[in-house]
Structure formats: C-alpha cells, structure tokens
Amino acid sequence: MDELQSRKEAALQAVAAADNIDAVESLRVEALGKQGWVSQLLKTLGQMSPEERQEQAPVIQAARTEIADAIAGRKEALESAVLEAQLVSDTLDLTLPAPEAPQGTVHPVSQVMDELAEIFADMGFAVATGPEVEDDWHNFTALNMPESHPARAMHDTFYFPDADDEGRRMLLRTHTSPVQIRSMMGQGAPIRIIAPGRVYRSDSDATHTPMFHQIEGLVIDRDIHLGHLKWTLETFLKAFFEREDIVLRLRPSYFPFTEPSVEVDVGFAIEKGRRVLGGDGDAPGHAWMELLGSGVVNRRVIESAGLDPDEWQGFAFGVGVDRLAMLKYAMDDLRAFFDGDVRWLRHYGFSPFDQPTLSAGVGARA
C-alpha cells in the first residue's frame, strides 16, 4: 500500500507538471494503459484471497480514478490554453478586397425556371407544385389514361413495389400534369397555373436523361378555345427568346388528356452553326422545329377533377425546361446539365444577382 501511495503521488505530480498534450498522453499510457502499472495491479486482484481482495481492490480503484481524473483535467486545461492562444494570434483582415467574381453560379435550369415564372406571372399565371412521388391515379387515370390505355406505353415509368393505403400503385411522376389535377380539385375553376418541376422516365442519351425538368401550363375558364392557347404560347416564346419574329405552326397530334391536341412547331434558321429561333419555317433558309405539345383539355380530365365540362373549358401545354435552356443558351448535350463539372457551370452559369425581369430582359447575362 505504501508503494502504491508513493507511485500515485508521483504520477499526479508528473501530470500536474506536464506542459503539452503529448506528455499527458504518455503519462496516461504509463499508468492506465494495458501495460500500465495501475492496470498490472488490477490484474493481481485475481490471485488474492477474498479477504485481501476486499481490502486492496477499493484502494487500487481509487488510485486509478484519481489519476484518470487528473489526466482528464490537465488535458482539458492544456487544450483550452492552445485554443486561447490560437484565438489571440489569428486575425481577420476585413479590409481585404472582395473577390473579382462570385465563386458560385446559378444553374441554367434554375435560371430558366425563374425566367418562365417571371413571364407567366406577367400573364396572370400562378406557380403550382405537387409531389414527385405520385400515385397511379393522379399520374395516369385522372388524365384519361386507364390501365389498359396504350398511351401508357409512351411513358417509361419508374414504379415502386408497394401501393398506397388505397391500393394505388406508386411511381415517380412522368410529367407535371398530376399537378393540374390536384390544382383543379383543390382550387376549382377558373384557374390559371404553371407547374414546373422534376419528372422521371427511363431514358438516357444526348437529349434524354432519367430525370429532367418540365413545365406545364393550364387555363380553365368559360369559353376557352385554341385561339387563346396560340396567343399565350406566342406571347410566352417571344418574351422568352426576346424576339418578335417568332412564328408558330400548330399541327394536329394526339395526347390522351387534350382533345383536340396540337404539336407546336417554331420556325428557325442556322446561324454560326447553331439553331436560332425566328422567322417563318417555310421561308428560304428556314425550317420548322417541334418544340412543345398542347391542346384543349379533354372533357374526361375536367370531369376527373370534379368540374362540369359543359361549364368549364380550358387548354394545357407542356415543354421541357432543359430543352428550352439548350436552345436559348446554345448547349448541345443534355447530360452535361447533371455532370456537376465546375468548368461547365462557370461557363453557362448565371450570377446570383442576375434576376430575370421583363423590363431588363429575362435572358440578360451579368
């Protein structure tokens, strides 16, 4: 016991005198490590008689606890001293000039989303959103695509293995059209919305990715016809591409959720190796390019949303946001949008202060 007391006192004095964290750690290993002298004493308890163990075990454990507490306290004090010294020595020069350019940029997709919202807000459209994990009824059935409908084959859908509480299959939405259904059911009519967001289809190449961005528009009111649709799209495209010579051509097409349905072509010409929208597609040196799909909302879709199709009519349209960005800002590979290449982002990105406004031009670059 006398030897234990003297070694304990020596260890405590050494800990108190340690002037750095490494020295404290060495003392801890020397006393409390697997081969430390306190650990060796604890191992001898198994060789003692019950009477000896009852007498000496508390003394050894008390010495171990006292040394461990001293080491922890000294280590904390030394760490605090190091931190205090660092805080005193470190300085921040607030007079340094700001960087020449911001380090971050706004992704072209985000910028185009803002441009679209600005344009349609000026025409009285509100922005509506909905879940990306959607049920089968909102994504297909309510849009006039029952389970046996061949149009479902047009969508390479990502399904989930489990159904919801009502037995509906769950999936990643293939378009933002379910937002139209949810908005009509929640708000009724009249309604005028755009629905931008991410959508998902199993497809991947230079112009398709499994996840892409889409914006759809919906107008429900009384006495709506194709003329309203054509004016809306012309006004939108002229503002977005900042050209007054945008010419549209409507071609009959088929979409299950609109009737009649039309594909919208835009006239363009090739200038300096890139497509530039504008002009009549039938004029010399020009051609037509399919840009978006649209049509008058099908009566069955209006009924599915709980509205009377004899009272309410409307039109809808949809276009890929990524494709609009590629056309406007001369990008040739959709996959680069999602590669995260800092060089690409610096080249095509926008200043966070470059907010789209109709007065300044929605496509103004900082």
C-alpha positions in Angstrom: 0.0 0.0 0.0 2.9 2.4 0.8 4.4 1.7 -2.7 1.0 2.3 -4.3 0.6 5.6 -2.5 4.0 6.8 -3.4 3.6 5.9 -7.1 0.2 7.6 -7.2 1.6 10.8 -5.8 4.5 10.7 -8.3 2.1 10.2 -11.2 -0.2 13.1 -10.0 2.8 15.4 -9.7 4.0 14.4 -13.2 0.6 15.1 -14.7 0.4 18.5 -13.0 3.8 19.4 -14.4 3.1 18.2 -18.0 3.3 21.2 -20.3 1.8 19.6 -23.5 -0.9 17.2 -24.5 1.6 14.6 -25.8 3.3 14.4 -22.4 -0.1 13.9 -20.7 -0.9 11.1 -23.1 2.4 9.4 -22.4 1.6 9.5 -18.6 -1.8 8.1 -19.2 -0.3 5.1 -21.2 2.3 4.6 -18.5 -0.2 4.4 -15.7 -3.5 3.3 -17.2 -2.6 1.7 -20.5 -2.9 -2.1 -21.0 0.6 -2.5 -19.7 0.5 0.4 -17.3 1.4 -0.1 -13.6 -2.1 0.5 -12.3 -3.6 -1.9 -14.9 -1.0 -4.5 -13.7 -2.0 -4.0 -10.1 -5.6 -4.6 -11.0 -4.7 -7.9 -12.7 -3.2 -9.1 -9.4 -6.6 -9.0 -7.6 -7.5 -12.4 -9.1 -4.5 -14.0 -7.3 -5.5 -12.6 -3.9 -7.6 -14.3 -1.2 -11.2 -12.9 -0.8 -10.1 -11.0 2.3 -7.1 -9.4 0.6 -9.1 -8.5 -2.5 -11.8 -6.9 -0.3 -9.2 -4.8 1.4 -7.0 -3.8 -1.6 -9.4 -3.6 -4.5 -11.0 -0.3 -3.4 -7.6 1.3 -2.8 -6.3 0.4 -6.3 -9.6 1.5 -7.9 -9.5 4.8 -6.0 -5.9 5.4 -7.2 -6.9 4.6 -10.8 -9.9 7.0 -10.6 -7.8 9.8 -9.1 -5.1 9.5 -11.7 -7.6 9.3 -14.6 -9.4 12.5 -13.3 -6.1 14.3 -13.0 -5.1 13.4 -16.6 -8.5 14.4 -18.0 -8.4 17.8 -16.1 -4.9 18.5 -17.2 -5.6 17.6 -20.8 -8.7 19.9 -20.9 -6.7 22.8 -19.4 -3.9 22.4 -22.0 -6.4 22.2 -24.9 -8.1 25.4 -23.6 -4.8 27.1 -23.5 -3.9 26.1 -27.0 -7.3 27.4 -28.3 -7.0 30.6 -26.4 -3.5 31.2 -27.9 -4.9 30.5 -31.4 -7.7 32.9 -30.9 -5.3 35.6 -29.8 -2.9 35.0 -32.7 -5.5 34.6 -35.5 -6.7 37.7 -37.2 -9.3 38.6 -39.9 -8.5 41.5 -42.2 -11.8 43.0 -43.0 -10.1 45.5 -45.4 -9.2 42.8 -47.9 -10.9 43.4 -51.3 -13.8 41.3 -52.4 -13.2 38.6 -55.0 -13.2 39.7 -58.6 -16.1 37.4 -59.4 -18.6 35.3 -57.3 -17.4 31.8 -56.7 -20.9 30.2 -57.2 -23.2 30.4 -60.2 -26.9 29.8 -60.7 -27.5 26.6 -62.8 -29.1 27.3 -66.2 -32.1 25.2 -65.3 -32.8 27.2 -62.2 -32.3 30.4 -64.2 -34.7 29.3 -66.9 -37.3 28.3 -64.3 -37.1 31.8 -62.9 -37.4 33.3 -66.4 -40.5 31.2 -67.1 -42.1 32.2 -63.8 -41.5 35.9 -64.5 -43.0 35.7 -68.0 -46.1 33.8 -67.0 -46.6 35.8 -63.8 -47.0 38.8 -66.1 -49.8 37.0 -67.9 -51.6 36.2 -64.6 -50.4 32.6 -64.0 -49.6 31.3 -60.5 -46.9 28.7 -59.8 -48.3 25.4 -58.6 -46.3 22.4 -57.3 -47.0 18.8 -56.4 -45.3 15.6 -55.1 -42.7 13.9 -57.2 -43.6 10.5 -55.8 -47.1 10.2 -57.3 -49.9 7.7 -57.3 -51.1 5.9 -60.4 -54.5 7.6 -60.4 -53.2 11.2 -60.5 -50.4 10.4 -62.9 -52.4 8.4 -65.5 -56.0 7.5 -64.8 -57.3 11.0 -64.0 -55.6 12.2 -67.2 -57.7 9.8 -69.3 -55.1 7.0 -69.3 -56.7 4.0 -67.6 -54.6 0.8 -67.1 -55.4 -0.6 -70.5 -54.8 2.6 -72.3 -52.0 2.3 -75.0 -50.7 5.8 -74.2 -49.1 4.4 -71.0 -46.6 2.7 -73.2 -45.3 6.1 -74.2 -44.1 6.6 -70.7 -41.1 4.5 -69.4 -42.2 4.7 -65.8 -40.3 4.1 -62.6 -42.7 2.1 -60.3 -42.4 1.4 -56.6 -43.1 -2.1 -55.4 -45.6 -1.0 -52.7 -49.1 0.5 -53.2 -50.5 3.4 -51.1 -53.3 3.0 -48.4 -56.0 3.0 -51.2 -54.2 0.3 -53.2 -52.9 2.7 -55.9 -49.6 1.9 -57.4 -46.9 4.5 -56.5 -44.4 5.8 -59.0 -42.0 8.7 -59.9 -44.2 11.1 -61.8 -43.6 11.0 -65.6 -44.8 14.6 -66.1 -46.1 17.5 -64.1 -49.6 17.0 -65.3 -50.8 15.5 -62.0 -50.3 19.0 -60.6 -53.1 20.1 -62.9 -55.5 17.5 -61.5 -54.5 18.4 -57.9 -54.9 22.1 -58.5 -58.3 21.8 -60.1 -59.5 19.5 -57.3 -58.2 21.8 -54.7 -59.0 25.2 -56.1 -61.8 24.6 -58.6 -62.3 27.0 -61.5 -61.4 29.4 -63.0 -57.7 28.6 -62.7 -54.5 29.7 -64.4 -51.3 28.0 -63.4 -47.9 26.8 -64.5 -46.4 23.7 -62.9 -42.6 23.5 -63.2 -40.6 20.6 -61.6 -38.6 17.5 -61.9 -40.0 14.4 -63.8 -38.7 10.9 -64.3 -38.6 8.5 -67.2 -36.3 5.5 -68.0 -34.4 7.1 -70.9 -30.8 8.3 -71.4 -28.9 9.7 -74.3 -27.6 13.1 -75.5 -31.1 14.6 -75.5 -32.8 12.5 -72.7 -32.0 11.8 -69.1 -33.8 9.7 -66.5 -34.6 12.9 -64.6 -35.4 16.1 -66.4 -37.4 19.3 -65.9 -40.7 20.1 -67.3 -43.1 23.0 -67.1 -46.8 22.7 -67.9 -49.5 25.3 -68.2 -53.2 25.1 -67.5 -56.0 27.5 -68.1 -59.6 26.6 -67.1 -62.3 29.2 -67.6 -65.5 29.7 -69.6 -65.5 29.8 -73.4 -61.8 28.9 -73.8 -60.6 27.9 -77.3 -57.4 27.2 -79.4 -57.0 30.9 -80.2 -56.3 31.6 -76.5 -53.8 28.8 -76.5 -52.0 30.1 -79.6 -51.8 33.7 -78.3 -50.5 32.5 -74.9 -47.7 30.4 -76.5 -46.7 33.2 -78.9 -46.5 35.7 -76.2 -44.5 33.4 -74.0 -42.0 32.4 -76.6 -41.5 36.0 -77.9 -40.7 37.1 -74.3 -38.5 34.1 -73.5 -36.4 34.2 -76.7 -36.6 38.0 -76.7 -37.5 38.1 -80.4 -40.6 39.5 -82.1 -40.3 37.3 -85.2 -41.3 34.0 -83.5 -43.7 32.2 -85.9 -45.7 29.2 -84.7 -47.2 26.3 -86.6 -49.8 24.1 -85.0 -50.0 20.5 -86.2 -52.8 18.0 -85.2 -51.5 15.4 -82.8 -52.7 13.1 -80.1 -52.4 13.3 -76.3 -55.0 11.5 -74.1 -55.5 14.4 -71.8 -56.3 17.0 -74.6 -58.8 17.0 -77.5 -58.1 18.4 -79.9 -54.3 18.1 -79.5 -51.6 20.0 -81.3 -47.9 19.9 -81.6 -46.3 23.4 -81.7 -43.5 23.9 -84.2 -41.3 27.0 -84.3 -39.5 28.5 -87.3 -35.7 28.6 -87.1 -32.6 29.2 -89.1 -29.0 28.0 -88.7 -26.6 30.9 -87.8 -23.0 30.3 -86.9 -23.6 26.6 -86.5 -26.5 26.9 -84.1 -30.2 26.9 -84.3 -31.7 30.4 -83.9 -35.5 30.6 -83.5 -37.4 33.2 -85.5 -38.9 33.6 -88.9 -41.3 31.5 -91.0 -40.2 27.9 -91.2 -41.3 27.8 -94.8 -39.1 30.7 -95.8 -35.8 30.1 -97.7 -33.1 29.1 -95.3 -35.5 28.3 -92.5 -37.2 25.1 -91.2 -39.7 24.0 -88.6 -38.7 22.5 -85.2 -41.1 20.7 -82.9 -41.0 22.5 -79.5 -43.9 21.5 -77.3 -47.2 19.8 -77.1 -50.6 21.3 -76.2 -54.3 21.2 -76.7 -57.8 21.8 -75.3 -58.3 19.9 -72.0 -60.2 16.7 -72.5 -63.7 16.7 -71.1 -62.9 13.5 -69.1 -60.0 15.2 -67.4 -62.2 18.1 -66.3 -64.7 15.6 -65.0 -62.0 13.6 -63.1 -61.1 16.9 -61.4 -64.7 17.3 -60.2 -65.7 20.1 -62.6 -68.5 20.4 -65.1 -67.1 20.2 -68.7 -70.3 21.8 -70.0 -69.5 24.9 -68.0 -65.7 24.9 -67.9 -63.2 24.6 -70.8 -59.5 25.1 -70.9 -56.2 24.5 -72.6 -52.9 22.9 -71.5 -49.4 22.8 -72.7 -46.1 21.3 -71.7 -42.4 21.8 -72.6 -39.1 20.6 -71.4 -37.2 23.2 -69.4 -33.9 21.7 -70.1 -34.6 21.8 -73.9 -35.5 25.5 -73.7 -32.2 26.2 -71.9 -30.3 24.3 -74.6 -32.0 26.3 -77.4 -31.6 29.7 -75.8 -28.1 29.3 -74.5 -26.6 27.1 -77.2 -25.9 23.9 -75.3 -25.6 20.7 -77.3 -25.6 17.8 -74.7 -28.3 17.4 -72.0 -26.1 15.1 -70.0 -23.8 18.0 -69.2 -26.6 19.6 -67.1 -26.1 16.9 -64.5 -22.4 16.1 -64.6 -21.5 18.8 -62.0 -18.5 19.9 -64.0 -17.4 23.2 -62.4 -15.9 24.4 -65.7 -19.3 23.9 -67.4 -21.1 25.7 -64.6 -18.7 28.6 -64.7 -19.2 29.0 -68.5 -23.0 28.6 -68.6 -23.9 29.6 -65.0 -25.6 32.9 -64.1 -24.7 35.4 -61.5 -26.9 35.1 -58.4 -27.6 38.8 -58.7 -28.9 38.4 -62.3 -32.6 38.1 -61.5 -34.9 37.8 -64.6 -37.1 40.8 -65.1 -39.3 41.7 -68.1 -38.1 45.3 -68.0 -34.4 44.3 -68.1 -34.8 41.3 -70.4 -35.4 37.9 -68.9 -32.2 36.5 -70.5 -29.8 39.3 -69.5 -26.4 37.9 -68.6 -24.3 39.5 -65.9 
